[in-house]
Amino acid sequence: MTSPLHASVKAAWHRFSEPLEGRVPYMYLDVKKLITVGVGLLIDPIDEAVRLKGWQIEGRAATDREVREDWVSLRSENDRRIREGETPLHKLHHKYAAKYTRARLPDDALDALVLAKLESNAAFMQRHYFPDFAAWPADAQLAASSMAWACGPGFPATFKNFARFAKVADWAGCKASCAIKTEGNPGVVPRNDADVLCFENALEVSSNGWPVEELHWPGRAEGGTVLYDPAEADTEPAVPHPSQPRPEPLAGGFSVAEAVVRDGLKDLSGGEK
């Protein structure tokens, strides 16, 4: 199946997403007490952790049983801390979770996992909401992918005004209706800012008839000049940052092989968007 994503979006994704989510090769708990790995990828419930391919322990492949043991160990330690009045792991930097697990995802497995989810989200949005997604300006694709990463690819069902604007390529309307609720979620503010910039760029591209496949983020689209060259992207992974509050995770999980969609948004948008 042909990817609906422009090559420039895929090339820039790690640079876009890692400063917002971190890059963690081991299991940790997010602020909602859900077990997570990589670049903000939920592996909760436990079967989602087992489904992921590439887990290693000291250079060898981890067994399903060992992955389950790590997951249970992390959950049990967090529950113990809550019972005994200690600071729980979900309120600490993710580094504190590392010693309770042995399995790690190497860089190549993490990269494959992230790309698979990015592609899965894009395909889902195109199939269910935005049939013209492949023809969108690259900056619009990047912003929509950002929203899907944070809220699940079914987010247009809740962000209804956004969905109406996006279906007719009204990028000004998308800019005005793309914000994810920040109350109690300060960590989402930089994502909202980045998404707004992307939709501003998409409006410039569309208004001026510039090539849709060229990405302008993290700069501004000016005179049709491409301000971001994927070849100049940082080659070193972003340094993981402390866990931050982020939108309410969706029920269920995902897997690379099956691309299970986490839908069922409830209060992510704080009302209809």
Buried (B, 14 or more C-beta within 10 A) or exposed (E): EEBBBBEBBBBBBBBBBBBBBBBBBBBBBBBBBBBBBBBBBBBBBBEBBBBBBBBBBEEEEBEEEBBBBBBEBBBEBBEEBBEEEEEBBBBBBBEBBBEBBBBBBEEEBBBBBBBBBBBBBBBBBBEBBBEEBBBBBBBBBBBBBBBBBBBBBBBBBBBBBBBBBBBEBBBBBBBBBBBBBBEEBEBBEEBBEBBBBBBBBBBBBBEEEBEBBBBBBBEEBEEEEBBBEBEEEEEEBBEBBEBBBBBBBBEBBBBBEEBBBBBEBEEBBEEEB
